[in-house]
Amino acid sequence: QVQLVESGGGLVQAGGSLRLSCAASGIILSINDMGWYRQTPGKQRELVAVITIGGSTNYADSVKGRFTISMDNAKNTVYLQMNSLKPEDTAVYSCKAHRFRPPYDYWGQGTQVTVSS
């Protein structure tokens, strides 16, 4: 089992910055990659950014150049640095840890990010 605890959400003005954290505990050696997803009411959850254990990253086009995902292996924590925030970034952001074998996804409880115009 893997437990994920997110923190760092909040209210910020457009153009501002926030950093989200996702601390993992449990059988973390089984995890292959971790990522951040976001969801707004009435819409499907979408990928924001993902990072593999090897350090490879991938971003949604809408956040490229503004968001940076990173991983601190010593702290078992994944971060999402969000800069130049826009009102359309407002969503519940959730952390996911993906296990390759057998395949399984662990989710955090989510943290609200609200960007005011």
C-alpha positions in Angstrom: 0.0 0.0 0.0 1.0 3.6 -0.7 -0.4 6.6 1.0 -0.2 10.1 -0.6 -0.7 13.3 1.3 -1.0 16.6 -0.7 -0.5 20.1 0.6 0.1 23.6 -0.7 -3.1 24.5 -2.4 -4.9 27.8 -1.8 -6.1 31.1 -3.2 -3.7 33.2 -5.4 -4.1 36.1 -7.8 -3.5 35.6 -11.5 0.1 35.8 -12.3 1.1 34.4 -8.9 2.7 31.2 -7.8 2.0 28.2 -5.7 3.9 25.0 -4.9 2.1 21.8 -4.3 3.7 18.9 -2.4 2.8 15.2 -2.4 4.4 13.1 0.3 4.4 9.4 -0.3 4.7 6.7 2.4 4.3 2.9 2.4 5.7 0.5 -0.2 7.1 3.2 -2.4 9.7 1.0 -4.0 6.9 -0.4 -6.2 6.1 3.0 -7.7 7.2 3.7 -11.2 6.0 7.3 -11.7 4.0 10.0 -10.0 2.0 12.8 -11.4 -0.4 15.6 -10.8 -3.9 15.7 -12.2 -6.6 18.3 -11.9 -10.4 18.4 -12.2 -13.1 21.0 -12.3 -16.8 20.4 -11.8 -18.4 18.9 -14.9 -15.1 18.1 -16.5 -13.0 15.0 -16.7 -9.8 14.8 -14.7 -6.8 15.8 -16.8 -3.1 15.2 -16.6 -1.1 18.2 -15.5 2.4 16.7 -15.2 4.1 13.4 -14.6 7.6 12.4 -13.5 9.2 8.9 -13.6 11.5 7.4 -11.1 14.2 8.0 -13.6 13.4 11.7 -13.8 11.7 11.9 -17.2 8.9 14.4 -17.2 5.8 15.2 -19.3 3.5 18.1 -19.2 0.1 19.1 -20.5 0.4 21.7 -23.3 -1.6 24.2 -21.2 1.0 24.3 -18.5 4.3 23.9 -20.4 6.7 26.7 -19.5 4.7 27.6 -16.4 4.7 24.5 -14.2 7.6 22.3 -13.1 7.3 18.9 -11.6 10.2 17.5 -9.5 10.9 14.7 -7.1 12.9 14.6 -3.9 13.8 10.9 -3.5 15.2 11.4 -0.1 11.9 12.8 1.1 9.7 10.6 -1.1 8.0 13.8 -2.1 6.8 15.1 -5.5 6.4 18.8 -6.0 4.5 20.9 -8.6 5.8 24.5 -8.9 3.1 26.5 -10.5 4.1 30.0 -11.9 2.2 32.6 -13.9 -1.1 31.1 -12.7 -4.2 31.8 -14.7 -7.9 31.7 -13.6 -8.3 28.6 -15.9 -5.8 26.8 -13.6 -8.4 26.8 -10.9 -9.2 23.1 -10.0 -8.8 20.4 -7.5 -5.3 19.0 -7.9 -4.6 15.4 -7.0 -1.4 13.5 -6.8 -1.2 10.0 -8.3 1.4 7.3 -7.8 1.5 4.6 -10.5 2.6 1.0 -9.8 3.6 -0.9 -13.0 3.4 -4.5 -11.8 0.7 -5.3 -11.0 -0.8 -2.1 -12.4 -2.4 0.1 -9.8 -2.9 3.8 -9.2 -2.9 5.3 -5.8 -4.5 8.7 -5.3 -4.2 11.5 -2.8 -7.2 13.3 -1.3 -6.8 16.4 -3.5 -6.1 20.0 -2.8 -8.0 23.0 -4.1 -6.2 25.7 -6.1 -8.1 28.8 -6.9 -6.7 31.6 -9.1 -8.6 34.9 -9.0 -8.6 37.3 -11.9 
